[in-house]
Amino acid sequence: MIKFFRKIRQQLLSEGKTRKYFKYAIGEIVLVVIGILIALQINNWNEAKKSKTNVIQLMENVQKELILNINKANAVIAESVERDDILHKINNKIYTREDYKNERELTRIISHEYPFYIADNAFANLMQAEDRNLQEFYSIINELKRLYIDLKQVSESTDEIEKKMVCDFANYLRDTKDWYATWNVFNYLNDNYTDEMYTYFLTDPSYFNFASDYFQVAIHQKFTLAHNFRALALKVYREIDEVLDDEKILHTKISPTPSYKLADYEHYVGSYKSPWGRAEIKIKDGKLFYSWDGNHGGHFVSEIYPINKHSFTYEAFTNASYMYTLQFNDNDKVVSIQSHYGAKRDLMPKIKP
């Protein structure tokens, strides 16, 4: 091709057609420039495609990390529900001396930390990309920042406060109780606890003060945090799933919600009456749903996440974080559900069909 153009130029010069030669030369230059621009455009297109592929891969990694953190949130929620019941009984002086003797671990309930560690390596790698393609996913990026910057900071702060509470309680016992060493070196096999020790956990105001503060931070605040984190993480997970589907990326489909065998929780189903409205639990499409109609809270429907036979939560969507406990009669039939919001507990009797 180059020899062909050179031959034409030489022929024009030999024939003395200078004006035509310059016109042709300019035309040739234009063609070269156009060719260069097309090549640059193709190169930019390829680089943009390669860049977007990289961003999509990073987002797929973030989605996998979300699964990890959702599972951690589920564990924190389940632990919070269990400890909520124990602390409720402690603060309301429901436990007896025999309860403490039969289960000495009850004396140590506020001496344990249950941190909520949020993994964020995949998110950090996504943020380090500094790619203009990130702007295409502006909404998802903002929600991820809410999860991994705002809520993570709150989680770390809550963990630090909880850790200090546990240390303060242990230090108080060490400095004021002669039996601290016996209590501190816990032994399941030897019952070397004294009546003085049991009396402290049953009656001492200092213990109830520690337990009350621990409940507010290590249970209520942590439960609310984990509940809201899970709700937003589930939302972002589904949004990333849509992006991967739109990009026709073959990725492993993992359910971000806890799985359960429906037959184990059919006893949840029914209608429940509260002074502020009516709740109903139904089965739809193989899942449990909680609906509410009332003058407090309006109307909503949300999927239920069972924790065990007695307890469940539902998906948070208005920063309202409730845990629920089912109440059974002597025949193991559900007679009511109790909603927990902090120290507040509302009993909703089951409406007979």
Secondary structure, 3 states (H helix, E strand, C coil): CHHHHHHHHHHHHHCCCHHHHHHHHHHHHHHHHHHHHHHHHHHHHHHHHHHHHHHHHHHHHHHHHHHHHHHHHHHHHHHHHHHHHHHHHHHCCCCCHHHHHHCHHHHHHHHCCCCCCCCCHHHHHHHHCCCHHHHHHHHHHHHHHHHHHHHHHHHHHHHHHHHHHHHHHHHHHHHHCCCHHHHHCCCCCCCCCCHHHHHHHHHCHHHHHHHHHHHHHHHHHHHHHHHHHHHHHHHHHHHHHHHHHHCCCCCCCCCCCCCCCHHHHHHHCEEEEECCEEEEEEEECCEEEEEEEECCCCEEEEEEEECCCCEEEECCCCCCCCEEEEEECCCCCEEEEEEEECCEEEEEEEECC
